[in-house]
Structure formats: structure tokens, C-alpha cells
């Protein structure tokens, strides 16, 4: 019996299997508003048979976008746009959907990747001032972000709260806080980007303080019966940066606050990072958090094969696996993994006739 296709409880949320579609930025929104691209993109991923779909990084403010084309949930128009997409998914798919709430911090105001990905200066027509824990630029020679003062931090916290309330109104099944990949919450955690000398900088406890305040505020603003969890970078892959020891301590603090899980990624804070890219290279971090903290973990990073994913779950390295680029390449990855592992997967009735001969029990009837 496949462990990957066994049900999993994420807090009180019942998932049909342990395959998670990771957040993937699309840089295709208009003033933060989801459009027909998101309907197509998220719609076809919702038919994949995975247990959980997490939206791309969804900005809590216009200033918190990575690029001018980032998805947001900070306006009535953005709420309506994402609501239209979610309504279609609910009608035709049983998949659970979570929203990843994010603030880009010093990585805000950059071009979309296929236009070069360069920083957009604040004086450019489509640029703005980024904000961060410290006035340390993301790139050498780049424009430094504005250092957040107390009023600015309070504003950011309220932006997260307001967006969490919008997500609750939309009926999303859970919230993932983006604390990874060099964005604002990660910037507070890492000594590379956090050079403050107040109660939010210096010691590990101080650097964890603001991300934990954000978690507490979002947890309080979102319905108690729906899970909230965090995605983290387990290490910066840079000497003297954020590391797995800090991640373990953060996970302990999150667990004490009612965090449902931790989604363990890595890197993103510095272009000096040295990442050993091998299959499943981040799985040991998820394994360590799970073993030392007992918090449910989601493993991610070059997980591409069915048997590889099965071994991660069966070996107790993580409670679930998430796929990003592999899912873009093969949006029916869960179907193919279930066929390989002798498991069952949901499919809409319109697609049932695609079941290969000899795999009569592959599909379970889904919505259509």
C-alpha cells in the first residue's frame, strides 16, 4: 500500500493524499488581481489529483509584491479576482486550496524573470521603495530598501491580518506564511539581512520575534478550525547566515503557537549561496525538524519521481512532499505516481476514459 497516497491531516484539514502543489509565482496579475491566466493555470493544476494546492506568493500589500505583476490579496478587486478562480476550482475539483501570504521585503520592485529580473528603481514609472529589516540592498550596488520603523512594522502586521481576513472570506482551506527564499519574514530571521540593534535584531530570539508576531496575528485573524503554517528556508547556504539550528528553534516556537506544519525549503537570501543541487537535497532538513520538534513537515526540492516521493514518506523523513517545477512539467504527476505505486487518484468524470488499459482501478470519481 502506498504511503504517499494515504490520507493526511494538516491540522484539522483532511487531505486525500500527501502530494502538495508548491507555490509558484506566475508574474501575470494586473495590479495584484488574478485574471484568466490564473484560471487556466490553477484550474488545470486543480485537476491533478494532488491533495493540496497552494497558490503562488500572494502579496499582502502593493509594496510587498516582488514585481509589478505579482498576485495580491490586498484590495477588493484582488479579492474578487481570486474568488472567481477559487469558485471554479471548488465546482470542478475536490482539491484543498491554501493561500500563501507573502511580503517581498527588500526583494520587492524587480522586473519579472523573463524581462531580466533586474531591480526597478523607485523613480521608475512602475517602481517603488522596498522595505526591509535593515537598509541593506538585495544586490550589490542596488538601491537600499527603507528600514522598517515601529510604525512600518505595525502596518505590515495589519496588512497580513487584513489579507488573512480576506482569505477567510474566500473560504480558503488554509494559510501558508512565506518565511523563506529571502523575503521579508526570512529577512528578519537571517543575520545577513537583519542588522538591527533593537529588540528585533541581534540574538536568535530577537530575530525570530517579528515573524512570530506575524504568525500570531494571522493565526488569530483566521478561523481556528482552519490550519496556518509557515514555509521556511532551513539554511541560507552562506557562512554566518540563517541555519538549520535556528530553523529547529523557530519550529519549536511555531509549534507552541499552534502552527499546523512547516514547509522546509532553503536559500534565497544572498547571491553568494552555494547550494548542492542533488535529488531531494532539502529532505534532510525536513527530517531533522520532524525528528527534533515533532511538527509535521512538508519536504520540497528536486523531488521528481514517484518512488523517490514514496521513500520520503515511508521512511519518515516528512509527512508530505511538495512539487513545483515537476508539476509544471507534468500537471498529471499524481496520476502517473499513483499508477506507478498501485494507488488510486481522483479524476473528473470527463477524464475517466483516459485511464490506460490494465489500470482499471487507478481513478476514483471526482467532481465534474
Secondary structure as UniProt FT lines:
FT   TURN            4..5
FT   STRAND          8..10
FT   TURN            11..12
FT   STRAND          13..15
FT   STRAND          19..21
FT   TURN            31..32
FT   HELIX           36..46
FT   STRAND          52..59
FT   TURN            63..64
FT   TURN            68..69
FT   HELIX           76..92
FT   STRAND          96..102
FT   HELIX           105..107
FT   HELIX           113..115
FT   TURN            122..123
FT   TURN            125..126
FT   STRAND          131..132
FT   TURN            140..141
FT   STRAND          146..147
FT   HELIX           150..170
FT   STRAND          174..179
FT   TURN            181..182
FT   HELIX           184..189
FT   TURN            191..193
FT   TURN            199..200
FT   HELIX           204..221
FT   TURN            224..225
FT   STRAND          227..233
FT   TURN            239..240
FT   HELIX           244..256
FT   TURN            257..258
FT   STRAND          262..265
FT   TURN            271..272
FT   TURN            279..282
FT   HELIX           283..293
FT   STRAND          297..300
FT   HELIX           306..314
FT   TURN            315..316
FT   STRAND          320..323
FT   HELIX           325..329
FT   TURN            331..332
FT   HELIX           333..341
FT   STRAND          345..347
FT   HELIX           349..354
FT   TURN            357..358
FT   TURN            360..361
FT   STRAND          363..365
//
